[in-house]
Amino acid sequence: MTTNLPVTTGHQLGRRSWAEPWKIKMVEPLRITTTAERERALADAGYNTFLLRSEDVYIDLLTDSGTNAMSDRQWAGLMLGDEAYAGSRSFYELEQTVREVYGYRYVLPTHQGRGAEHLISRVAIRPGQFVPGNMYFTTTRAHQELAGGIFEDVVIDAAHDPEDEHPFKGDVDISKLERLITREGADNVAYVSLAGTVNMAGGQPVSMACVRDLRALCNRHRIRLLLDATRMVENAFFIQEREPGYADKTIAEILKEFCSYTDGAWMSAKKDALVNIGGWLALNDEELFEAARNLVVVFEGLHTYGGLAGRDMQAMAIGITESVQEDHIRARIGQVRYLGDLLAAADVPVVRPIGGHAVFLDARRFYPHLSQEVFPAQTLAAELYLDSGVRGMERGIVSAGRDPATGEHHHPSLELTRLAIPRRVYTQAHMDIVAEAVQAVYDKRHSAKGLIMTYEPRYLRFFQARFDRL
Ligand code: F0G
């Protein structure tokens, strides 16, 4: 078999390669479909990759959320889960682990990240208050808006430029934030909503210098600083790699230091924490925590299970411990970077630098002949699936939704198709296949015509919207 991929070994390049710090104990067969089958499946799904059946997908890069492979320790942990309704031992183990690894005082389990986003938005936002953040995330902003908050993007401009090589594209532009505080008054700012890494910008990290500056600013104005810690372990890897003074610190030390500058965090454990379901909200402020702990029983379940089975909490506690191991995170980001570098070497336009959890194809440069009104990133996700059965997702104008005040489409500068890589699931050979599939779609890019939206749901439309070919 011939391949156009580089065959240079790490040794020839004068470096030692990383490899996955695990071996495979159980396998799940994959199904390869025909072009005719994919054509039908895609039309049935309204050209939205969220509406495909997974059995029609070959390599599934829709999301890194809840798609991780658990370790043998985690599977063993499921058997040890304590299924008591109240006071489960598994809850106390989870609480202890979050305290140790992330450093917050009070912990509430939730069924997943958006359960925690719902609670924190309700208890920390007064209707009409502003919520500045380092770029929006879909569910985060939806809950902030449902609670009456007004989201304002204060990320640095580089984050909106897919070609900018800034090492910390997730950083907040402190002067943008100061202008907002001066304009609206500190009392009209609910909290600063900081995410590490920034999903919508391409999995881009926030620097330690930035969170330190934010802490100082928030202290001056008595504003809370709350963290979306969903991919904060991946963020810690980039700080270790790129920020002066951190090369000799462990991932665990960096993570804990970063969190120490914030007042609390919400978490989708379906990402960093290597489980298939789960989340948490953790806070240092007792009063705010009391309010959230009271609400959790209304929406999630008792405060010692928050919508999860005991076994889920047990697996999460073990997953958190595994997530901060150096060899794990190096291989995890190494694999994402491997795919990104293959595509960049083939001149496929991708967001630079390659981020933590996914490679983002830049659909504007991929399809320069398509206007944003015909959904280039949605089109690209559909074309990629059709070519090879590889599933990615749209992260552009469809995901951005509409302004709740004016009803107009948001027009994000980033129009991206995301290839998110589940943790510990696929091999390097799968990444080679994906790179070849993207290259094939790139080779026939001139024939793409775009899509029209035929059905638009009210909330988080990207999940359920339907399209047709133009
Ligand atoms: N915050 C970030 C940064 C996320 O990426 C997600 C989910 C959430 C919060 C919400 O967590 O899904 O557990 O309710 N992101 C998934 C994704 C859906 O594909 O990026 P959840």
Boltz pocket constraint, residues with backbone or C-beta under 6 A from the ligand:
constraints:
  - pocket:
      binder: B
      contacts: [[A, 62], [A, 63], [A, 64], [A, 65], [A, 112], [A, 113], [A, 114], [A, 115], [A, 137], [A, 139], [A, 140], [A, 195], [A, 197], [A, 199], [A, 228], [A, 230], [A, 231], [A, 267], [A, 268], [A, 269], [A, 270], [A, 278], [A, 279]]
      max_distance: 6.0
